[in-house]
Amino acid sequence: VIKTLDTKQPVRTPDIQALKNQLTEKERRIHHLEYDFEKSRNRHDQEEKLIITAWYNMGMALHQKVSAERLTSSNQPMSFLAQQRQSTMARRGLTRPHPR
């Protein structure tokens, strides 16, 4: 079969040409499927990163909300140092203390 598909031989049977056409079409199809697969994989990776980012942002927002509630709902008398920190943060326009 391989010898009959050799391009050096001038054999022009319709069966051989049909097989060559099928092979060419299948190679095109394979390349197209590989390209689609690569696009799908890239899209999946991007969606996964977006989900992770959204989850992280949601967690940070919840953490900030809880921290702010703890700071504002504290009805206990503040120590001198806590009062100084609060006034300093208010002057600087900060809503929450930065970790050190």
ROMI-237731 format. One line per 3 residues: for each residue x, y, z of C-alpha. Coordinates in steps of 0.02 Angstrom, whole numbers, plus 50000, padded with zeros to 5 digits. Each point is the difference from the previous one (the first is absolute). Layout:
<sites>
X Y Z  ...
</sites>
This chain:
<sites>
50000 50000 50000  50142 50121 50042  50088 49966 49835
49842 50041 49905  49987 50169 50088  50177 50049 49954
49995 50166 49907  50146 49953 49887  49893 49872 49910
49883 50073 49871  49855 49885 50049  49838 50100 49990
49865 49888 50065  49846 50084 50073  50012 49892 50157
50172 50067 50043  49946 50179 49970  49846 49974 50107
50107 49931 50141  50119 50148 49987  49853 50119 50007
49931 49911 50153  50169 50007 50085  50018 50185 49964
49825 50034 50065  50031 49900 50159  50163 50093 50031
49908 50166 49982  49867 49938 50120  50132 49946 50127
50085 50170 49993  49832 50087 50021  49955 49891 50150
50171 50031 50080  49975 50187 49978  49825 49992 50077
50067 49896 50144  50137 50127 50035  49874 50144 49998
49884 49905 50117  50141 49961 50120  50056 50182 50003
49821 50056 50030  49981 49873 50141  50161 50061 50082
49943 50181 49988  49828 49959 50074  50083 49905 50142
50111 50149 50040  49849 50116 49998  49905 49886 50119
50149 49993 50118  50018 50189 49994  49815 50025 50035
50008 49878 50145  50152 50089 50072  49918 50172 49981
49841 49938 50082  50099 49930 50146  50097 50162 50020
49839 50103 49996  49922 49889 50132  50157 50012 50107
50000 50190 49987  49816 50008 50042  50022 49892 50155
50153 50099 50053  49907 50165 49979  49853 49933 50099
50116 49947 50141  50079 50172 50005  49838 50099 49994
49891 49890 50109  50119 49999 50144  49906 50085 50143
50139 49967 50123  50101 50148 50060  50157 50022 49899
50172 50014 50071  50100 50157 49971  50105 49913 49868
49846 49935 49908  49927 50176 49999  50161 50068 49927
50002 49868 49865  49820 50036 49955  50029 50188 49987
50158 49973 49896  49908 49885 49881  49858 50126 49986
50122 50141 49959  50085 49895 49866  49835 49946 49927
50032 49816 50031  49855 49884 50029  50097 49855 50071
50172 49974 50076  50137 49932 49888  50086 49840 50057
50183 50018 50043
</sites>
